[in-house]
Amino acid sequence: MSEPIERISLSMPRSLVRQLDEMIERRGFESRSQAISTMIHQQVAEHAEDLGNEVTTGTINIVYEHGRNNLKKRLAEIEYENIAEVISSLHILLESQQTLEVILVQGPASKLRQIANELISCKGVRSGTLNIHSAVIPQLHAKN
């Protein structure tokens, strides 16, 4: 069931509206409402990250050197150390002996930022990002 929709009105400079319409067409949004809602969701998620203790979901994307000594072991250790926040991960083999790892996480935004920083700062990780989302995964069953 979808959430009820509330209609609002916005005013902005004409040139900004033109730029928005160009972006909507290039990115394939169905409407201005969809595009603006997507942007607001992103800003709300970033705001939640600033608050620190709001529970959010996110993905940590890292690209690392496949054959780097002990790197995969160190990354796995960090994930195990944060097993309460790390939900799953996906490894994709890339060209030039690189691996893309996408890690699904959920927890306080500040904790997710700390995990991302720890992973991204490992020697041999070429790049990394944390993408935070305001929606959360439904609660999992707890062990009795």
N, CA, C and O atoms as a MOPAC input file, in Angstrom:
PM7 MOZYME 1SCF
protein

 N      0.84100 1    -1.16900 1     0.00000 1
 C      0.00000 1     0.00000 1     0.00000 1
 C      0.88800 1     1.23400 1     0.00000 1
 O      1.81600 1     1.33800 1     0.80200 1
 N      0.60800 1     2.15400 1    -0.88600 1
 C      1.44600 1     3.33600 1    -0.96900 1
 C      1.00300 1     4.38400 1     0.03400 1
 O     -0.14000 1     4.40400 1     0.49100 1
 N      1.93400 1     5.24200 1     0.35600 1
 C      1.68600 1     6.30400 1     1.31900 1
 C      0.80000 1     7.37800 1     0.68500 1
 O      0.92300 1     7.64000 1    -0.51200 1
 N     -0.09800 1     8.01000 1     1.46700 1
 C     -0.91100 1     9.09400 1     0.90300 1
 C     -0.01600 1    10.21100 1     0.37700 1
 O      1.03700 1    10.49900 1     0.94500 1
 N     -0.44100 1    10.82400 1    -0.69600 1
 C      0.30700 1    11.89900 1    -1.34000 1
 C     -0.26000 1    13.24000 1    -0.90500 1
 O     -1.47600 1    13.41400 1    -0.82700 1
 N      0.62500 1    14.18100 1    -0.62200 1
 C      0.20000 1    15.54100 1    -0.29400 1
 C      0.72900 1    16.47600 1    -1.37200 1
 O      1.90000 1    16.41100 1    -1.74700 1
 N     -0.13700 1    17.33700 1    -1.86100 1
 C      0.24100 1    18.26300 1    -2.93500 1
 C      0.81400 1    19.54100 1    -2.32100 1
 O      0.22800 1    20.11300 1    -1.40100 1
 N      1.96500 1    19.98300 1    -2.83700 1
 C      2.54800 1    21.25400 1    -2.41500 1
 C      2.85800 1    22.06700 1    -3.65800 1
 O      2.87300 1    21.53600 1    -4.76900 1
 N      3.10000 1    23.32800 1    -3.47400 1
 C      3.41700 1    24.21300 1    -4.58000 1
 C      4.80800 1    24.80400 1    -4.34700 1
 O      5.15800 1    25.12800 1    -3.21200 1
 N      5.59400 1    24.94400 1    -5.39600 1
 C      6.94600 1    25.49500 1    -5.28500 1
 C      7.07900 1    26.69700 1    -6.20400 1
 O      6.42000 1    26.76700 1    -7.24100 1
 N      7.92100 1    27.63100 1    -5.83200 1
 C      8.26800 1    28.76000 1    -6.69200 1
 C      9.78000 1    28.78000 1    -6.82300 1
 O     10.49700 1    28.65800 1    -5.83000 1
 N     10.26100 1    28.93300 1    -8.04500 1
 C     11.70300 1    28.99000 1    -8.27200 1
 C     11.98100 1    29.73900 1    -9.57000 1
 O     11.09300 1    29.87600 1   -10.41100 1
 N     13.21800 1    30.22600 1    -9.73600 1
 C     13.57200 1    30.96100 1   -10.94500 1
 C     13.32100 1    30.11600 1   -12.20400 1
 O     13.51600 1    28.90100 1   -12.20900 1
 N     12.88500 1    30.79600 1   -13.26200 1
 C     12.55800 1    30.11700 1   -14.52200 1
 C     13.75600 1    29.32600 1   -15.06200 1
 O     13.60100 1    28.20600 1   -15.54900 1
 N     14.95100 1    29.92400 1   -14.96900 1
 C     16.13700 1    29.22400 1   -15.49000 1
 C     16.36600 1    27.90800 1   -14.73900 1
 O     16.79600 1    26.92000 1   -15.33400 1
 N     16.08300 1    27.89600 1   -13.44800 1
 C     16.25100 1    26.66400 1   -12.67000 1
 C     15.21900 1    25.61900 1   -13.09800 1
 O     15.52400 1    24.42700 1   -13.15300 1
 N     14.00400 1    26.06600 1   -13.39900 1
 C     12.96400 1    25.14100 1   -13.87200 1
 C     13.39600 1    24.51500 1   -15.20600 1
 O     13.20000 1    23.32000 1   -15.42700 1
 N     13.98800 1    25.33200 1   -16.09500 1
 C     14.46500 1    24.78100 1   -17.38700 1
 C     15.55100 1    23.73600 1   -17.16200 1
 O     15.54300 1    22.67000 1   -17.77900 1
 N     16.48800 1    24.05900 1   -16.26700 1
 C     17.55400 1    23.08900 1   -15.97500 1
 C     16.97000 1    21.81400 1   -15.37600 1
 O     17.40600 1    20.70700 1   -15.69300 1
 N     15.98700 1    21.98700 1   -14.51400 1
 C     15.33000 1    20.82200 1   -13.91200 1
 C     14.67100 1    19.97400 1   -14.99900 1
 O     14.81400 1    18.75100 1   -15.00300 1
 N     13.95400 1    20.61200 1   -15.91500 1
 C     13.27700 1    19.86400 1   -16.97900 1
 C     14.27700 1    19.13000 1   -17.88000 1
 O     14.01300 1    18.00800 1   -18.31100 1
 N     15.42300 1    19.76000 1   -18.16500 1
 C     16.45200 1    19.08600 1   -18.97100 1
 C     16.97900 1    17.85400 1   -18.24000 1
 O     17.15700 1    16.79100 1   -18.83500 1
 N     17.22400 1    18.01500 1   -16.93700 1
 C     17.71800 1    16.88500 1   -16.15000 1
 C     16.67900 1    15.76400 1   -16.10000 1
 O     17.02400 1    14.58700 1   -16.20700 1
 N     15.40800 1    16.13200 1   -15.93900 1
 C     14.33400 1    15.13300 1   -15.87200 1
 C     14.30500 1    14.31600 1   -17.15900 1
 O     14.16600 1    13.09400 1   -17.12700 1
 N     14.43600 1    15.00600 1   -18.28900 1
 C     14.39700 1    14.30000 1   -19.57200 1
 C     15.61400 1    13.38700 1   -19.74100 1
 O     15.47700 1    12.23700 1   -20.15900 1
 N     16.78700 1    13.89600 1   -19.42100 1
 C     18.01200 1    13.09100 1   -19.58300 1
 C     18.05200 1    11.88900 1   -18.64500 1
 O     18.50600 1    10.81000 1   -19.02600 1
 N     17.57900 1    12.08100 1   -17.42600 1
 C     17.64800 1    10.98600 1   -16.44800 1
 C     16.43300 1    10.07700 1   -16.51800 1
 O     16.42800 1     9.01900 1   -15.89000 1
 N     15.41500 1    10.45200 1   -17.25500 1
 C     14.27800 1     9.56500 1   -17.45900 1
 C     13.24100 1     9.57000 1   -16.35700 1
 O     12.48600 1     8.60700 1   -16.21700 1
 N     13.18600 1    10.63200 1   -15.57100 1
 C     12.11900 1    10.71300 1   -14.56800 1
 C     10.77500 1    10.83500 1   -15.27900 1
 O     10.69400 1    11.38400 1   -16.37800 1
 N      9.72900 1    10.32200 1   -14.65000 1
 C      8.39200 1    10.38500 1   -15.24600 1
 C      7.76000 1    11.76900 1   -15.10400 1
 O      6.90100 1    12.14600 1   -15.90000 1
 N      8.18800 1    12.52800 1   -14.08500 1
 C      7.55800 1    13.83000 1   -13.83100 1
 C      8.48300 1    14.68600 1   -12.97400 1
 O      9.46900 1    14.20100 1   -12.42100 1
 N      8.14300 1    15.97300 1   -12.87700 1
 C      8.85300 1    16.85700 1   -11.95100 1
 C      8.69100 1    16.36100 1   -10.52100 1
 O      9.63500 1    16.38000 1    -9.73100 1
 N      7.48400 1    15.91800 1   -10.20200 1
 C      7.23500 1    15.43800 1    -8.83000 1
 C      8.16500 1    14.28700 1    -8.47000 1
 O      8.71800 1    14.24700 1    -7.37100 1
 N      8.33400 1    13.34800 1    -9.40200 1
 C      9.21800 1    12.20600 1    -9.11800 1
 C     10.65200 1    12.68500 1    -8.92400 1
 O     11.33100 1    12.24000 1    -7.99800 1
 N     11.11500 1    13.57600 1    -9.77700 1
 C     12.49000 1    14.06300 1    -9.68300 1
 C     12.70600 1    14.83300 1    -8.37700 1
 O     13.69900 1    14.61300 1    -7.68300 1
 N     11.79000 1    15.72200 1    -8.04700 1
 C     11.94400 1    16.53200 1    -6.82700 1
 C     11.82300 1    15.64400 1    -5.59200 1
 O     12.55200 1    15.84900 1    -4.62100 1
 N     10.92100 1    14.66400 1    -5.60700 1
 C     10.80700 1    13.73800 1    -4.47500 1
 C     12.10800 1    12.96900 1    -4.27000 1
 O     12.54600 1    12.78200 1    -3.13400 1
 N     12.72500 1    12.52400 1    -5.35900 1
 C     13.99700 1    11.80100 1    -5.26800 1
 C     15.06500 1    12.68600 1    -4.63900 1
 O     15.81200 1    12.24200 1    -3.76800 1
 N     15.13600 1    13.93700 1    -5.08100 1
 C     16.13100 1    14.85700 1    -4.52300 1
 C     15.87100 1    15.13700 1    -3.04900 1
 O     16.81100 1    15.21400 1    -2.25800 1
 N     14.60700 1    15.28900 1    -2.67500 1
 C     14.28400 1    15.55300 1    -1.26800 1
 C     14.61400 1    14.33700 1    -0.41100 1
 O     15.13200 1    14.48200 1     0.69600 1
 N     14.31300 1    13.11600 1    -0.92100 1
 C     14.67800 1    11.89100 1    -0.18300 1
 C     16.17900 1    11.88200 1     0.10100 1
 O     16.60400 1    11.56900 1     1.21300 1
 N     16.97400 1    12.22400 1    -0.90400 1
 C     18.42600 1    12.22300 1    -0.74100 1
 C     18.85100 1    13.24100 1     0.32300 1
 O     19.70200 1    12.94500 1     1.16200 1
 N     18.26600 1    14.42500 1     0.28900 1
 C     18.61800 1    15.45500 1     1.27200 1
 C     18.17500 1    15.04900 1     2.67900 1
 O     18.89700 1    15.29000 1     3.64600 1
 N     16.99800 1    14.43800 1     2.80000 1
 C     16.52900 1    13.99000 1     4.10900 1
 C     17.46400 1    12.91700 1     4.66200 1
 O     17.77000 1    12.90800 1     5.85400 1
 N     17.91400 1    12.01300 1     3.78900 1
 C     18.84800 1    10.96700 1     4.22000 1
 C     20.17100 1    11.57100 1     4.67100 1
 O     20.73700 1    11.15300 1     5.68000 1
 N     20.66100 1    12.55400 1     3.92200 1
 C     21.90800 1    13.21300 1     4.32800 1
 C     21.72700 1    13.95300 1     5.64800 1
 O     22.63900 1    13.98500 1     6.47400 1
 N     20.56700 1    14.54000 1     5.84300 1
 C     20.28700 1    15.21400 1     7.11200 1
 C     20.28500 1    14.20000 1     8.25800 1
 O     20.82400 1    14.46600 1     9.33300 1
 N     19.67400 1    13.03800 1     8.01800 1
 C     19.66500 1    11.98100 1     9.03800 1
 C     21.09400 1    11.56300 1     9.35900 1
 O     21.42200 1    11.28400 1    10.51300 1
 N     21.94900 1    11.51900 1     8.32900 1
 C     23.35100 1    11.16100 1     8.55800 1
 C     24.01400 1    12.20100 1     9.44900 1
 O     24.83000 1    11.85900 1    10.30400 1
 N     23.66800 1    13.46500 1     9.25200 1
 C     24.22800 1    14.52600 1    10.09500 1
 C     23.78600 1    14.37000 1    11.54300 1
 O     24.53900 1    14.68900 1    12.46200 1
 N     22.54900 1    13.87200 1    11.75000 1
 C     22.03900 1    13.70000 1    13.10700 1
 C     22.77600 1    12.59400 1    13.83800 1
 O     22.91100 1    12.64500 1    15.06100 1
 N     23.25100 1    11.60200 1    13.11500 1
 C     24.11400 1    10.59200 1    13.70700 1
 C     23.44500 1     9.37900 1    14.28400 1
 O     23.90400 1     8.26900 1    14.01500 1
 N     22.38200 1     9.51100 1    15.06700 1
 C     21.79900 1     8.35100 1    15.73300 1
 C     20.54500 1     7.82800 1    15.05900 1
 O     19.97500 1     6.83800 1    15.51700 1
 N     20.10300 1     8.45700 1    13.99200 1
 C     18.94500 1     7.95800 1    13.25400 1
 C     19.33100 1     6.64900 1    12.56500 1
 O     20.37400 1     6.57100 1    11.91600 1
 N     18.48700 1     5.61900 1    12.70700 1
 C     18.75600 1     4.34800 1    12.02400 1
 C     18.40200 1     4.51500 1    10.55500 1
 O     17.30400 1     4.94600 1    10.20400 1
 N     19.34600 1     4.16900 1     9.71900 1
 C     19.17900 1     4.27900 1     8.27400 1
 C     19.70700 1     3.01200 1     7.61900 1
 O     20.38100 1     2.20400 1     8.25900 1
 N     19.40000 1     2.84800 1     6.35500 1
 C     20.03800 1     1.79900 1     5.57200 1
 C     21.00500 1     2.47400 1     4.60900 1
 O     20.94200 1     3.68200 1     4.37900 1
 N     21.87800 1     1.68300 1     4.06500 1
 C     22.81900 1     2.24200 1     3.11200 1
 C     23.58800 1     1.16700 1     2.39600 1
 O     23.49900 1    -0.01900 1     2.71200 1
 N     24.34400 1     1.61500 1     1.42700 1
 C     25.28700 1     0.73500 1     0.75400 1
 C     26.65400 1     1.38400 1     0.81000 1
 O     26.80300 1     2.59400 1     0.63500 1
 N     27.63800 1     0.55400 1     1.05600 1
 C     29.02700 1     0.98100 1     0.98100 1
 C     29.59000 1     0.31900 1    -0.26500 1
 O     29.60200 1    -0.90700 1    -0.37100 1
 N     30.04700 1     1.11400 1    -1.19100 1
 C     30.62300 1     0.59800 1    -2.43700 1
 C     32.12000 1     0.84800 1    -2.40600 1
 O     32.56500 1     1.98500 1    -2.24700 1
 N     32.88900 1    -0.21100 1    -2.55700 1
 C     34.34400 1    -0.04700 1    -2.59800 1
 C     34.89800 1    -0.78000 1    -3.80100 1
 O     34.38400 1    -1.82500 1    -4.20000 1
 N     35.94000 1    -0.22900 1    -4.36900 1
 C     36.69600 1    -0.88000 1    -5.44400 1
 C     38.09700 1    -1.09100 1    -4.90500 1
 O     38.75000 1    -0.15500 1    -4.44400 1
 N     38.55600 1    -2.35300 1    -4.97100 1
 C     39.88000 1    -2.63900 1    -4.43100 1
 C     40.67100 1    -3.56000 1    -5.34200 1
 O     40.13300 1    -4.21700 1    -6.23200 1
 N     41.98200 1    -3.57900 1    -5.08000 1
 C     42.89400 1    -4.42100 1    -5.84500 1
 C     42.67000 1    -5.86700 1    -5.43000 1
 O     42.79000 1    -6.20400 1    -4.25200 1
 N     42.34500 1    -6.72000 1    -6.39100 1
 C     41.97700 1    -8.10600 1    -6.10500 1
 C     43.08900 1    -8.88900 1    -5.40700 1
 O     42.82300 1    -9.63000 1    -4.46100 1
 N     44.32600 1    -8.73000 1    -5.86500 1
 C     45.41000 1    -9.56700 1    -5.35400 1
 C     46.21700 1    -8.96800 1    -4.22500 1
 O     47.26800 1    -9.50600 1    -3.87500 1
 N     45.76400 1    -7.88000 1    -3.64900 1
 C     46.52600 1    -7.22100 1    -2.58900 1
 C     46.61500 1    -8.12900 1    -1.36500 1
 O     45.60400 1    -8.65600 1    -0.90300 1
 N     47.82700 1    -8.30800 1    -0.84200 1
 C     48.04900 1    -9.18800 1     0.30800 1
 C     47.16200 1    -8.81500 1     1.49000 1
 O     47.14200 1    -7.66800 1     1.93800 1
 N     46.43900 1    -9.80000 1     1.97600 1
 C     45.61000 1    -9.69200 1     3.19300 1
 C     44.47700 1    -8.66600 1     3.12200 1
 O     43.78000 1    -8.46300 1     4.11600 1
 N     44.27800 1    -8.02200 1     1.98300 1
 C     43.22100 1    -6.99900 1     1.91900 1
 C     41.83900 1    -7.61900 1     2.08800 1
 O     41.03400 1    -7.13200 1     2.88200 1
 N     41.55500 1    -8.70700 1     1.33700 1
 C     40.22400 1    -9.32000 1     1.44500 1
 C     39.97500 1    -9.81000 1     2.87400 1
 O     38.85900 1    -9.70300 1     3.38300 1
 N     41.01200 1   -10.34500 1     3.51600 1
 C     40.88300 1   -10.81000 1     4.89300 1
 C     40.57600 1    -9.63500 1     5.82600 1
 O     39.71500 1    -9.74800 1     6.69900 1
 N     41.27200 1    -8.51400 1     5.64600 1
 C     41.04400 1    -7.33800 1     6.49900 1
 C     39.63700 1    -6.77000 1     6.29600 1
 O     38.97500 1    -6.38000 1     7.25800 1
 N     39.18100 1    -6.72600 1     5.03000 1
 C     37.83000 1    -6.22300 1     4.76800 1
 C     36.78900 1    -7.12100 1     5.43500 1
 O     35.82500 1    -6.63200 1     6.02300 1
 N     36.99200 1    -8.44500 1     5.33900 1
 C     36.05900 1    -9.38500 1     5.97500 1
 C     36.07700 1    -9.23400 1     7.49400 1
 O     35.03500 1    -9.34000 1     8.14100 1
 N     37.25900 1    -8.98800 1     8.06700 1
 C     37.35000 1    -8.77900 1     9.51700 1
 C     36.53200 1    -7.55500 1     9.94600 1
 O     35.81100 1    -7.59600 1    10.94300 1
 N     36.65500 1    -6.48900 1     9.19300 1
 C     35.89300 1    -5.26700 1     9.52300 1
 C     34.39500 1    -5.55800 1     9.44400 1
 O     33.62400 1    -5.10700 1    10.29200 1
 N     33.98900 1    -6.31300 1     8.42400 1
 C     32.56800 1    -6.63700 1     8.29400 1
 C     32.10400 1    -7.50800 1     9.46400 1
 O     31.01300 1    -7.29800 1     9.99500 1
 N     32.92800 1    -8.48800 1     9.87000 1
 C     32.56900 1    -9.33000 1    11.02200 1
 C     32.51400 1    -8.51500 1    12.30800 1
 O     31.64200 1    -8.73600 1    13.14800 1
 N     33.43800 1    -7.57800 1    12.46500 1
 C     33.44400 1    -6.74300 1    13.66800 1
 C     32.17000 1    -5.89800 1    13.76500 1
 O     31.78900 1    -5.45200 1    14.84700 1
 N     31.52400 1    -5.68900 1    12.62500 1
 C     30.30400 1    -4.87300 1    12.58300 1
 C     29.12400 1    -5.70000 1    12.08900 1
 O     28.29400 1    -5.21200 1    11.32300 1
 N     29.05400 1    -6.94300 1    12.52600 1
 C     28.05100 1    -7.87900 1    12.01300 1
 C     26.61700 1    -7.40800 1    12.31800 1
 O     25.68900 1    -7.77800 1    11.59900 1
 N     26.42600 1    -6.61300 1    13.35400 1
 C     25.08100 1    -6.11500 1    13.67800 1
 C     24.59000 1    -5.12600 1    12.62500 1
 O     23.38300 1    -4.95100 1    12.45700 1
 N     25.50900 1    -4.48000 1    11.91800 1
 C     25.13100 1    -3.48600 1    10.90500 1
 C     25.25600 1    -4.01500 1     9.48600 1
 O     24.53800 1    -3.55700 1     8.59700 1
 N     26.14500 1    -4.96400 1     9.25300 1
 C     26.37100 1    -5.46900 1     7.89400 1
 C     25.33500 1    -6.54600 1     7.58700 1
 O     25.30200 1    -7.59000 1     8.23900 1
 N     24.49600 1    -6.28800 1     6.59800 1
 C     23.41800 1    -7.21200 1     6.24400 1
 C     23.89400 1    -8.23100 1     5.21500 1
 O     23.65800 1    -9.42800 1     5.37600 1
 N     24.55900 1    -7.77000 1     4.16600 1
 C     25.06000 1    -8.67200 1     3.12600 1
 C     26.08600 1    -7.92800 1     2.28600 1
 O     26.24300 1    -6.71100 1     2.39200 1
 N     26.78200 1    -8.69300 1     1.44800 1
 C     27.72900 1    -8.06000 1     0.52700 1
 C     27.75200 1    -8.83400 1    -0.78000 1
 O     27.43500 1   -10.02200 1    -0.83200 1
 N     28.13100 1    -8.13500 1    -1.81500 1
 C     28.19400 1    -8.69100 1    -3.15900 1
 C     29.54200 1    -8.31800 1    -3.75800 1
 O     29.95100 1    -7.15800 1    -3.70700 1
 N     30.23300 1    -9.30200 1    -4.32700 1
 C     31.53600 1    -9.05900 1    -4.93100 1
 C     31.41500 1    -9.22100 1    -6.44100 1
 O     30.89800 1   -10.22800 1    -6.92400 1
 N     31.88400 1    -8.24300 1    -7.17100 1
 C     31.86300 1    -8.30400 1    -8.63400 1
 C     33.29100 1    -8.16000 1    -9.13000 1
 O     33.97100 1    -7.18300 1    -8.81700 1
 N     33.74300 1    -9.13800 1    -9.90500 1
 C     35.10100 1    -9.08800 1   -10.44500 1
 C     35.13100 1    -8.13000 1   -11.62500 1
 O     34.31200 1    -8.23400 1   -12.53900 1
 N     36.06500 1    -7.21000 1   -11.60300 1
 C     36.21100 1    -6.20300 1   -12.63900 1
 C     37.46600 1    -6.48100 1   -13.45500 1
 O     38.27000 1    -7.34600 1   -13.10600 1
 N     37.62100 1    -5.74500 1   -14.53300 1
 C     38.83900 1    -5.84000 1   -15.33300 1
 C     40.01500 1    -5.31600 1   -14.51100 1
 O     39.82500 1    -4.66700 1   -13.48200 1
 N     41.20700 1    -5.59800 1   -14.96500 1
 C     42.44900 1    -5.09900 1   -14.36400 1
 C     42.61700 1    -5.53900 1   -12.91100 1
 O     43.12000 1    -4.78500 1   -12.07700 1
 N     42.18500 1    -6.78500 1   -12.61400 1
 C     42.39000 1    -7.36100 1   -11.27700 1
 C     41.79300 1    -6.49800 1   -10.15800 1
 O     42.39000 1    -6.35600 1    -9.09100 1
 N     40.62400 1    -5.93200 1   -10.41000 1
 C     39.94600 1    -5.14100 1    -9.38600 1
 C     38.62800 1    -5.81800 1    -9.02800 1
 O     38.06000 1    -6.56700 1    -9.82300 1
 N     38.16000 1    -5.54400 1    -7.83400 1
 C     36.87600 1    -6.07500 1    -7.35900 1
 C     36.02000 1    -4.91600 1    -6.86600 1
 O     36.49300 1    -4.02400 1    -6.16200 1
 N     34.74600 1    -4.95200 1    -7.25500 1
 C     33.75700 1    -4.02200 1    -6.71200 1
 C     32.98500 1    -4.78500 1    -5.65100 1
 O     32.42900 1    -5.84900 1    -5.92300 1
 N     32.94900 1    -4.24300 1    -4.44700 1
 C     32.16700 1    -4.85700 1    -3.37800 1
 C     31.07900 1    -3.88800 1    -2.96300 1
 O     31.34700 1    -2.72300 1    -2.67100 1
 N     29.84700 1    -4.37900 1    -2.93900 1
 C     28.69700 1    -3.58900 1    -2.50300 1
 C     28.20800 1    -4.20800 1    -1.19900 1
 O     27.81400 1    -5.37300 1    -1.16500 1
 N     28.23600 1    -3.42800 1    -0.14100 1
 C     27.89300 1    -3.91900 1     1.19700 1
 C     26.61200 1    -3.22300 1     1.65300 1
 O     26.55700 1    -1.99600 1     1.74100 1
 N     25.58800 1    -4.02000 1     1.93800 1
 C     24.31900 1    -3.49000 1     2.43900 1
 C     24.41100 1    -3.37800 1     3.95200 1
 O     24.74400 1    -4.35000 1     4.63000 1
 N     24.11400 1    -2.19100 1     4.48600 1
 C     24.24400 1    -1.95000 1     5.92000 1
 C     22.99100 1    -1.27700 1     6.45900 1
 O     22.24700 1    -0.63000 1     5.72200 1
 N     22.77000 1    -1.44100 1     7.77100 1
 C     21.68500 1    -0.74400 1     8.45400 1
 C     22.12000 1    -0.45800 1     9.88400 1
 O     22.69000 1    -1.32700 1    10.54500 1
 N     21.85800 1     0.74200 1    10.36200 1
 C     22.22200 1     1.11600 1    11.72100 1
 C     22.25900 1     2.62100 1    11.84500 1
 O     21.89300 1     3.34200 1    10.91600 1
 N     22.70900 1     3.10200 1    13.01500 1
 C     22.83300 1     4.55300 1    13.18400 1
 C     23.76500 1     5.12400 1    12.11100 1
 O     24.80600 1     4.54700 1    11.79700 1
 N     23.36500 1     6.26200 1    11.56500 1
 C     24.13200 1     6.83200 1    10.45500 1
 C     25.59200 1     7.06100 1    10.82000 1
 O     26.48100 1     6.85100 1     9.99400 1
 N     25.84200 1     7.48800 1    12.04500 1
 C     27.23400 1     7.73100 1    12.44000 1
 C     28.03800 1     6.43100 1    12.44700 1
 O     29.22100 1     6.43300 1    12.10500 1
 N     27.40200 1     5.32100 1    12.83500 1
 C     28.08900 1     4.02400 1    12.84800 1
 C     28.37400 1     3.56800 1    11.41800 1
 O     29.44400 1     3.03200 1    11.13100 1
 N     27.40000 1     3.78700 1    10.51900 1
 C     27.61100 1     3.40000 1     9.12100 1
 C     28.75300 1     4.21000 1     8.51900 1
 O     29.55700 1     3.68100 1     7.75200 1
 N     28.82500 1     5.49600 1     8.86800 1
 C     29.92100 1     6.34800 1     8.38200 1
 C     31.25800 1     5.82100 1     8.89800 1
 O     32.24100 1     5.79500 1     8.15800 1
 N     31.30000 1     5.39900 1    10.16700 1
 C     32.53600 1     4.87500 1    10.75700 1
 C     32.97400 1     3.58900 1    10.03300 1
 O     34.15400 1     3.42200 1     9.72700 1
 N     32.02200 1     2.68200 1     9.76100 1
 C     32.34800 1     1.43400 1     9.04900 1
 C     32.87300 1     1.76000 1     7.65300 1
 O     33.88100 1     1.20300 1     7.21600 1
 N     32.18500 1     2.66400 1     6.95700 1
 C     32.61200 1     3.03000 1     5.59700 1
 C     34.02100 1     3.61500 1     5.61400 1
 O     34.85600 1     3.26300 1     4.78100 1
 N     34.27700 1     4.50100 1     6.55700 1
 C     35.61400 1     5.10800 1     6.63100 1
 C     36.68200 1     4.06800 1     6.88800 1
 O     37.77200 1     4.13700 1     6.32100 1
 N     36.37200 1     3.09600 1     7.74700 1
 C     37.34900 1     2.05700 1     8.06400 1
 C     37.64500 1     1.19700 1     6.83200 1
 O     38.80000 1     0.86900 1     6.55900 1
 N     36.59000 1     0.83600 1     6.09200 1
 C     36.78300 1     0.01800 1     4.88500 1
 C     37.52600 1     0.80500 1     3.79900 1
 O     38.46400 1     0.29600 1     3.18600 1
 N     37.10400 1     2.02300 1     3.57300 1
 C     37.65000 1     2.83300 1     2.48100 1
 C     39.11400 1     3.18700 1     2.73000 1
 O     39.88100 1     3.36700 1     1.78400 1
 N     39.49800 1     3.28600 1     3.99800 1
 C     40.87800 1     3.68600 1     4.30000 1
 C     41.86100 1     2.52200 1     4.30300 1
 O     43.05200 1     2.73700 1     4.52800 1
 N     41.40000 1     1.29100 1     4.06100 1
 C     42.31200 1     0.14800 1     4.00300 1
 C     43.26000 1     0.30700 1     2.80900 1
 O     42.85200 1     0.74400 1     1.73200 1
 N     44.50300 1    -0.04600 1     3.01400 1
 C     45.49700 1     0.02400 1     1.94800 1
 C     45.11000 1    -0.94800 1     0.84800 1
 O     44.89300 1    -2.13100 1     1.10600 1
 N     45.02400 1    -0.45200 1    -0.37400 1
 C     44.62500 1    -1.27500 1    -1.51600 1
 C     43.21200 1    -0.98500 1    -1.99000 1
 O     42.82300 1    -1.41200 1    -3.07700 1
 N     42.43000 1    -0.25400 1    -1.17400 1
 C     41.09900 1     0.17700 1    -1.61500 1
 C     41.29400 1     1.43600 1    -2.44800 1
 O     41.82000 1     2.44200 1    -1.97300 1
 N     40.85700 1     1.35500 1    -3.70000 1
 C     41.09300 1     2.47600 1    -4.62100 1
 C     40.05900 1     3.57900 1    -4.49000 1
 O     40.38600 1     4.75800 1    -4.62800 1
 N     38.79800 1     3.20400 1    -4.22200 1
 C     37.76200 1     4.21500 1    -4.04900 1
 C     36.61700 1     3.62100 1    -3.24200 1
 O     36.47900 1     2.40300 1    -3.13400 1
 N     35.80900 1     4.49400 1    -2.68600 1
 C     34.67600 1     4.01400 1    -1.91600 1
 C     33.69900 1     5.13200 1    -1.62500 1
 O     34.07000 1     6.30400 1    -1.55500 1
 N     32.43900 1     4.74800 1    -1.45700 1
 C     31.39300 1     5.70900 1    -1.12900 1
 C     30.39600 1     5.06200 1    -0.17400 1
 O     30.24900 1     3.84000 1    -0.13600 1
 N     29.72700 1     5.89700 1     0.58500 1
 C     28.60700 1     5.46400 1     1.43000 1
 C     27.37500 1     6.18300 1     0.93000 1
 O     27.36500 1     7.41000 1     0.83100 1
 N     26.34400 1     5.43800 1     0.61800 1
 C     25.06400 1     6.01000 1     0.20700 1
 C     24.03800 1     5.67200 1     1.27400 1
 O     23.75600 1     4.50200 1     1.53100 1
 N     23.48500 1     6.70100 1     1.88900 1
 C     22.52000 1     6.52900 1     2.98100 1
 C     21.10200 1     6.71700 1     2.44600 1
 O     20.85300 1     7.56500 1     1.58900 1
 N     20.17600 1     5.90800 1     2.96900 1
 C     18.76800 1     6.00900 1     2.59700 1
 C     17.93700 1     6.11300 1     3.86600 1
 O     18.25400 1     5.47300 1     4.86900 1
 N     16.88600 1     6.90700 1     3.83300 1
 C     16.09600 1     7.12200 1     5.05100 1
 C     15.19100 1     5.94200 1     5.39100 1
 O     14.82000 1     5.78000 1     6.55300 1
 N     14.82700 1     5.11600 1     4.41500 1
 C     13.97700 1     3.95200 1     4.69800 1
 C     14.81800 1     2.87100 1     5.37200 1
 O     16.03300 1     2.82300 1     5.18300 1
 N     14.18200 1     2.00700 1     6.15300 1
 C     14.91100 1     0.94000 1     6.83500 1
 C     14.33800 1    -0.42100 1     6.46200 1
 O     13.18300 1    -0.53700 1     6.05200 1
 N     15.16300 1    -1.44000 1     6.61200 1
 C     14.75600 1    -2.81800 1     6.37400 1
 C     13.90000 1    -3.24800 1     7.56800 1
 O     14.25400 1    -2.93400 1     8.70500 1
 N     12.78500 1    -3.95600 1     7.35000 1
 C     11.98100 1    -4.41000 1     8.48900 1
 C     12.83700 1    -5.21300 1     9.46700 1
 O     13.78800 1    -5.88500 1     9.06900 1
 N     12.48900 1    -5.13400 1    10.74600 1
 C     13.26400 1    -5.79600 1    11.78600 1
 C     13.34900 1    -7.29600 1    11.54000 1
 O     12.35500 1    -7.94000 1    11.20300 1
 N     14.55300 1    -7.84500 1    11.71300 1
 C     14.75700 1    -9.28300 1    11.57100 1
 C     14.38300 1    -9.96100 1    12.88400 1
 O     14.31000 1    -9.30700 1    13.92500 1
 N     14.14900 1   -11.25300 1    12.83800 1
 C     13.84100 1   -12.00500 1    14.04800 1
 C     15.07400 1   -12.07500 1    14.92300 1
 O     16.17200 1   -12.34900 1    14.44100 1
 N     14.89400 1   -11.83000 1    16.20100 1
 C     15.99900 1   -11.93100 1    17.14500 1
 C     16.10400 1   -13.35800 1    17.65000 1
 O     15.10200 1   -14.06200 1    17.77900 1
 N     17.33900 1   -13.77700 1    17.93700 1
 C     17.57500 1   -15.09700 1    18.49900 1
 C     17.10000 1   -15.11000 1    19.94700 1
 O     17.40200 1   -14.17800 1    20.69300 1
 N     16.35900 1   -16.14700 1    20.37100 1
 C     15.86200 1   -16.22200 1    21.76000 1
 C     16.92300 1   -16.68300 1    22.70700 1
 O     16.67200 1   -16.79900 1    23.90700 1

